[in-house]
Amino acid sequence: MTGTALRGAAVVGGGSLARTICYSLATQTEHPIPEVTVAARSTQAAREIAAIANARAAVSSCPTRFTADVLDASQPTAVARFLERVRPGIVVNCASLQSPWESTQAASAWTRLLAEGGFGIGLPFHAVLARELASAIRRSGLPIAFVNACYPDAVNPLLAAEGLPVLCGVGNVATLAATLRAALRTRDGEPLRVLAHHLHLHRPADPADEVRAWLGKEPVPNVGELLAVHRSCSRVELNEVTGHAAAQFLARLSAGQEIRTDLPGPLGLPGGYPVRVQGQQVTLDLPDGVTRSEAVSWQQRMAEQDGVVVSPAGEVRLGPQAASAVAAHLPDLSEHYDIRTFRQLTHELVALREKLRAASA
């Protein structure tokens, strides 16, 4: 693909996370992204987000310009044309087939299944659109930085196993790290390193499996207590922190700065880690005494509790609790599946979701 240089960023999705990211990008005056395209399946959602973001940018004296575009990320041809036309330097995926707010807005037998078996049961719903976007980026040949915000702790390992490009995720560990910084009142530039999984948005069943954090070289004690207020907040409110942290990261990424932060799914790894990012080069920034293999092994144990473990080869294994919960509804589903059966499993889970939603109506 030939043409002009890559420019700006594209935020794909019309939900609450896409909104909070764009509204915060509209206040990034130190490292503003010149152009942000809001690409959603809903014309109304894309136009609304762009309009509000432009108004916020005007109030903030931020030069970022937001434009609306219509994109169905499930259509490969549409995604390819979008990338060729817009040519974004960064693509942020916030589009998923499963809303994280469903349990609070429309509780049902389906949301109870996810609560009992683990969030990871819904991995296919969060991976489908991310895979389409990453596949289109690979086919385009463009050096686009792909940032996946939809369950990156498990989706990014799946993408990496397929050889699909994914720089990192946003949210989860970054949100928890922001809360810890606030609780510890860290000074600007004071190194805080956090190991955490999506599982840790809630208190783990075993206190020994709590978030691991280090301030400088010293382990942070009583992390669970420091996160208690955070965990008592609604997910909608916490999304404001997630979107703001993501926007700051994206602005600095676009500016080519070296970034030290905590991100989920870097290098296609499970869970979230402290990292250094320079351009599209990501390296782990683990504390002294913690090896990469130890950190990954710990994350896989957390992933099992969250419902799903993805191996480097792309094999997906349900955790014991998840396998037991799903077996009651899909007895033919093995505890293991892989990329080759992914599409069929997605169809089966869609049918199960609709059935369980209807049963609760």
Secondary structure as a PSIPRED ss2 file (coil, helix, strand):
# PSIPRED VFORMAT (PSIPRED V4.0)

   1 M C   1.000  0.000  0.000
   2 T C   1.000  0.000  0.000
   3 G C   1.000  0.000  0.000
   4 T C   1.000  0.000  0.000
   5 A C   1.000  0.000  0.000
   6 L C   1.000  0.000  0.000
   7 R C   1.000  0.000  0.000
   8 G C   1.000  0.000  0.000
   9 A E   0.000  0.000  1.000
  10 A E   0.000  0.000  1.000
  11 V E   0.000  0.000  1.000
  12 V E   0.000  0.000  1.000
  13 G C   1.000  0.000  0.000
  14 G C   1.000  0.000  0.000
  15 G C   1.000  0.000  0.000
  16 S H   0.000  1.000  0.000
  17 L H   0.000  1.000  0.000
  18 A H   0.000  1.000  0.000
  19 R H   0.000  1.000  0.000
  20 T H   0.000  1.000  0.000
  21 I H   0.000  1.000  0.000
  22 C H   0.000  1.000  0.000
  23 Y H   0.000  1.000  0.000
  24 S H   0.000  1.000  0.000
  25 L H   0.000  1.000  0.000
  26 A C   1.000  0.000  0.000
  27 T C   1.000  0.000  0.000
  28 Q C   1.000  0.000  0.000
  29 T C   1.000  0.000  0.000
  30 E C   1.000  0.000  0.000
  31 H C   1.000  0.000  0.000
  32 P C   1.000  0.000  0.000
  33 I C   1.000  0.000  0.000
  34 P C   1.000  0.000  0.000
  35 E E   0.000  0.000  1.000
  36 V E   0.000  0.000  1.000
  37 T E   0.000  0.000  1.000
  38 V E   0.000  0.000  1.000
  39 A E   0.000  0.000  1.000
  40 A E   0.000  0.000  1.000
  41 R C   1.000  0.000  0.000
  42 S C   1.000  0.000  0.000
  43 T H   0.000  1.000  0.000
  44 Q H   0.000  1.000  0.000
  45 A H   0.000  1.000  0.000
  46 A H   0.000  1.000  0.000
  47 R H   0.000  1.000  0.000
  48 E H   0.000  1.000  0.000
  49 I H   0.000  1.000  0.000
  50 A H   0.000  1.000  0.000
  51 A H   0.000  1.000  0.000
  52 I H   0.000  1.000  0.000
  53 A H   0.000  1.000  0.000
  54 N H   0.000  1.000  0.000
  55 A H   0.000  1.000  0.000
  56 R H   0.000  1.000  0.000
  57 A H   0.000  1.000  0.000
  58 A H   0.000  1.000  0.000
  59 V H   0.000  1.000  0.000
  60 S H   0.000  1.000  0.000
  61 S C   1.000  0.000  0.000
  62 C C   1.000  0.000  0.000
  63 P C   1.000  0.000  0.000
  64 T C   1.000  0.000  0.000
  65 R E   0.000  0.000  1.000
  66 F E   0.000  0.000  1.000
  67 T E   0.000  0.000  1.000
  68 A E   0.000  0.000  1.000
  69 D E   0.000  0.000  1.000
  70 V E   0.000  0.000  1.000
  71 L C   1.000  0.000  0.000
  72 D C   1.000  0.000  0.000
  73 A C   1.000  0.000  0.000
  74 S C   1.000  0.000  0.000
  75 Q C   1.000  0.000  0.000
  76 P H   0.000  1.000  0.000
  77 T H   0.000  1.000  0.000
  78 A H   0.000  1.000  0.000
  79 V H   0.000  1.000  0.000
  80 A H   0.000  1.000  0.000
  81 R H   0.000  1.000  0.000
  82 F H   0.000  1.000  0.000
  83 L H   0.000  1.000  0.000
  84 E H   0.000  1.000  0.000
  85 R H   0.000  1.000  0.000
  86 V H   0.000  1.000  0.000
  87 R C   1.000  0.000  0.000
  88 P C   1.000  0.000  0.000
  89 G C   1.000  0.000  0.000
  90 I E   0.000  0.000  1.000
  91 V E   0.000  0.000  1.000
  92 V E   0.000  0.000  1.000
  93 N E   0.000  0.000  1.000
  94 C C   1.000  0.000  0.000
  95 A C   1.000  0.000  0.000
  96 S C   1.000  0.000  0.000
  97 L C   1.000  0.000  0.000
  98 Q C   1.000  0.000  0.000
  99 S C   1.000  0.000  0.000
 100 P C   1.000  0.000  0.000
 101 W C   1.000  0.000  0.000
 102 E H   0.000  1.000  0.000
 103 S H   0.000  1.000  0.000
 104 T H   0.000  1.000  0.000
 105 Q H   0.000  1.000  0.000
 106 A C   1.000  0.000  0.000
 107 A C   1.000  0.000  0.000
 108 S C   1.000  0.000  0.000
 109 A H   0.000  1.000  0.000
 110 W H   0.000  1.000  0.000
 111 T H   0.000  1.000  0.000
 112 R H   0.000  1.000  0.000
 113 L H   0.000  1.000  0.000
 114 L H   0.000  1.000  0.000
 115 A H   0.000  1.000  0.000
 116 E H   0.000  1.000  0.000
 117 G H   0.000  1.000  0.000
 118 G C   1.000  0.000  0.000
 119 F H   0.000  1.000  0.000
 120 G H   0.000  1.000  0.000
 121 I H   0.000  1.000  0.000
 122 G H   0.000  1.000  0.000
 123 L H   0.000  1.000  0.000
 124 P H   0.000  1.000  0.000
 125 F H   0.000  1.000  0.000
 126 H H   0.000  1.000  0.000
 127 A H   0.000  1.000  0.000
 128 V H   0.000  1.000  0.000
 129 L H   0.000  1.000  0.000
 130 A H   0.000  1.000  0.000
 131 R H   0.000  1.000  0.000
 132 E H   0.000  1.000  0.000
 133 L H   0.000  1.000  0.000
 134 A H   0.000  1.000  0.000
 135 S H   0.000  1.000  0.000
 136 A H   0.000  1.000  0.000
 137 I H   0.000  1.000  0.000
 138 R H   0.000  1.000  0.000
 139 R H   0.000  1.000  0.000
 140 S H   0.000  1.000  0.000
 141 G C   1.000  0.000  0.000
 142 L C   1.000  0.000  0.000
 143 P C   1.000  0.000  0.000
 144 I C   1.000  0.000  0.000
 145 A E   0.000  0.000  1.000
 146 F E   0.000  0.000  1.000
 147 V E   0.000  0.000  1.000
 148 N E   0.000  0.000  1.000
 149 A C   1.000  0.000  0.000
 150 C C   1.000  0.000  0.000
 151 Y C   1.000  0.000  0.000
 152 P H   0.000  1.000  0.000
 153 D H   0.000  1.000  0.000
 154 A H   0.000  1.000  0.000
 155 V H   0.000  1.000  0.000
 156 N H   0.000  1.000  0.000
 157 P H   0.000  1.000  0.000
 158 L H   0.000  1.000  0.000
 159 L H   0.000  1.000  0.000
 160 A H   0.000  1.000  0.000
 161 A H   0.000  1.000  0.000
 162 E C   1.000  0.000  0.000
 163 G C   1.000  0.000  0.000
 164 L C   1.000  0.000  0.000
 165 P C   1.000  0.000  0.000
 166 V C   1.000  0.000  0.000
 167 L C   1.000  0.000  0.000
 168 C E   0.000  0.000  1.000
 169 G E   0.000  0.000  1.000
 170 V C   1.000  0.000  0.000
 171 G C   1.000  0.000  0.000
 172 N C   1.000  0.000  0.000
 173 V H   0.000  1.000  0.000
 174 A H   0.000  1.000  0.000
 175 T H   0.000  1.000  0.000
 176 L H   0.000  1.000  0.000
 177 A H   0.000  1.000  0.000
 178 A H   0.000  1.000  0.000
 179 T H   0.000  1.000  0.000
 180 L H   0.000  1.000  0.000
 181 R H   0.000  1.000  0.000
 182 A H   0.000  1.000  0.000
 183 A H   0.000  1.000  0.000
 184 L H   0.000  1.000  0.000
 185 R C   1.000  0.000  0.000
 186 T C   1.000  0.000  0.000
 187 R C   1.000  0.000  0.000
 188 D C   1.000  0.000  0.000
 189 G C   1.000  0.000  0.000
 190 E C   1.000  0.000  0.000
 191 P C   1.000  0.000  0.000
 192 L E   0.000  0.000  1.000
 193 R E   0.000  0.000  1.000
 194 V E   0.000  0.000  1.000
 195 L E   0.000  0.000  1.000
 196 A E   0.000  0.000  1.000
 197 H C   1.000  0.000  0.000
 198 H H   0.000  1.000  0.000
 199 L H   0.000  1.000  0.000
 200 H H   0.000  1.000  0.000
 201 L H   0.000  1.000  0.000
 202 H C   1.000  0.000  0.000
 203 R C   1.000  0.000  0.000
 204 P C   1.000  0.000  0.000
 205 A C   1.000  0.000  0.000
 206 D C   1.000  0.000  0.000
 207 P H   0.000  1.000  0.000
 208 A H   0.000  1.000  0.000
 209 D H   0.000  1.000  0.000
 210 E C   1.000  0.000  0.000
 211 V C   1.000  0.000  0.000
 212 R E   0.000  0.000  1.000
 213 A E   0.000  0.000  1.000
 214 W E   0.000  0.000  1.000
 215 L E   0.000  0.000  1.000
 216 G C   1.000  0.000  0.000
 217 K C   1.000  0.000  0.000
 218 E E   0.000  0.000  1.000
 219 P E   0.000  0.000  1.000
 220 V C   1.000  0.000  0.000
 221 P C   1.000  0.000  0.000
 222 N C   1.000  0.000  0.000
 223 V H   0.000  1.000  0.000
 224 G H   0.000  1.000  0.000
 225 E H   0.000  1.000  0.000
 226 L H   0.000  1.000  0.000
 227 L C   1.000  0.000  0.000
 228 A H   0.000  1.000  0.000
 229 V H   0.000  1.000  0.000
 230 H H   0.000  1.000  0.000
 231 R H   0.000  1.000  0.000
 232 S H   0.000  1.000  0.000
 233 C C   1.000  0.000  0.000
 234 S C   1.000  0.000  0.000
 235 R H   0.000  1.000  0.000
 236 V H   0.000  1.000  0.000
 237 E H   0.000  1.000  0.000
 238 L H   0.000  1.000  0.000
 239 N H   0.000  1.000  0.000
 240 E H   0.000  1.000  0.000
 241 V H   0.000  1.000  0.000
 242 T H   0.000  1.000  0.000
 243 G H   0.000  1.000  0.000
 244 H H   0.000  1.000  0.000
 245 A H   0.000  1.000  0.000
 246 A H   0.000  1.000  0.000
 247 A H   0.000  1.000  0.000
 248 Q H   0.000  1.000  0.000
 249 F H   0.000  1.000  0.000
 250 L H   0.000  1.000  0.000
 251 A H   0.000  1.000  0.000
 252 R H   0.000  1.000  0.000
 253 L H   0.000  1.000  0.000
 254 S H   0.000  1.000  0.000
 255 A C   1.000  0.000  0.000
 256 G C   1.000  0.000  0.000
 257 Q C   1.000  0.000  0.000
 258 E E   0.000  0.000  1.000
 259 I E   0.000  0.000  1.000
 260 R E   0.000  0.000  1.000
 261 T E   0.000  0.000  1.000
 262 D E   0.000  0.000  1.000
 263 L E   0.000  0.000  1.000
 264 P E   0.000  0.000  1.000
 265 G C   1.000  0.000  0.000
 266 P H   0.000  1.000  0.000
 267 L H   0.000  1.000  0.000
 268 G H   0.000  1.000  0.000
 269 L C   1.000  0.000  0.000
 270 P C   1.000  0.000  0.000
 271 G C   1.000  0.000  0.000
 272 G E   0.000  0.000  1.000
 273 Y E   0.000  0.000  1.000
 274 P E   0.000  0.000  1.000
 275 V E   0.000  0.000  1.000
 276 R E   0.000  0.000  1.000
 277 V E   0.000  0.000  1.000
 278 Q E   0.000  0.000  1.000
 279 G C   1.000  0.000  0.000
 280 Q C   1.000  0.000  0.000
 281 Q E   0.000  0.000  1.000
 282 V E   0.000  0.000  1.000
 283 T E   0.000  0.000  1.000
 284 L E   0.000  0.000  1.000
 285 D C   1.000  0.000  0.000
 286 L C   1.000  0.000  0.000
 287 P C   1.000  0.000  0.000
 288 D C   1.000  0.000  0.000
 289 G C   1.000  0.000  0.000
 290 V C   1.000  0.000  0.000
 291 T C   1.000  0.000  0.000
 292 R H   0.000  1.000  0.000
 293 S H   0.000  1.000  0.000
 294 E H   0.000  1.000  0.000
 295 A H   0.000  1.000  0.000
 296 V H   0.000  1.000  0.000
 297 S H   0.000  1.000  0.000
 298 W H   0.000  1.000  0.000
 299 Q H   0.000  1.000  0.000
 300 Q H   0.000  1.000  0.000
 301 R H   0.000  1.000  0.000
 302 M H   0.000  1.000  0.000
 303 A H   0.000  1.000  0.000
 304 E H   0.000  1.000  0.000
 305 Q H   0.000  1.000  0.000
 306 D H   0.000  1.000  0.000
 307 G C   1.000  0.000  0.000
 308 V E   0.000  0.000  1.000
 309 V E   0.000  0.000  1.000
 310 V E   0.000  0.000  1.000
 311 S C   1.000  0.000  0.000
 312 P C   1.000  0.000  0.000
 313 A C   1.000  0.000  0.000
 314 G C   1.000  0.000  0.000
 315 E C   1.000  0.000  0.000
 316 V E   0.000  0.000  1.000
 317 R E   0.000  0.000  1.000
 318 L E   0.000  0.000  1.000
 319 G C   1.000  0.000  0.000
 320 P H   0.000  1.000  0.000
 321 Q H   0.000  1.000  0.000
 322 A H   0.000  1.000  0.000
 323 A H   0.000  1.000  0.000
 324 S H   0.000  1.000  0.000
 325 A H   0.000  1.000  0.000
 326 V H   0.000  1.000  0.000
 327 A H   0.000  1.000  0.000
 328 A C   1.000  0.000  0.000
 329 H C   1.000  0.000  0.000
 330 L C   1.000  0.000  0.000
 331 P C   1.000  0.000  0.000
 332 D C   1.000  0.000  0.000
 333 L C   1.000  0.000  0.000
 334 S C   1.000  0.000  0.000
 335 E C   1.000  0.000  0.000
 336 H E   0.000  0.000  1.000
 337 Y E   0.000  0.000  1.000
 338 D C   1.000  0.000  0.000
 339 I H   0.000  1.000  0.000
 340 R H   0.000  1.000  0.000
 341 T H   0.000  1.000  0.000
 342 F H   0.000  1.000  0.000
 343 R H   0.000  1.000  0.000
 344 Q H   0.000  1.000  0.000
 345 L H   0.000  1.000  0.000
 346 T H   0.000  1.000  0.000
 347 H H   0.000  1.000  0.000
 348 E H   0.000  1.000  0.000
 349 L H   0.000  1.000  0.000
 350 V H   0.000  1.000  0.000
 351 A H   0.000  1.000  0.000
 352 L H   0.000  1.000  0.000
 353 R H   0.000  1.000  0.000
 354 E H   0.000  1.000  0.000
 355 K H   0.000  1.000  0.000
 356 L H   0.000  1.000  0.000
 357 R H   0.000  1.000  0.000
 358 A H   0.000  1.000  0.000
 359 A H   0.000  1.000  0.000
 360 S H   0.000  1.000  0.000
 361 A C   1.000  0.000  0.000
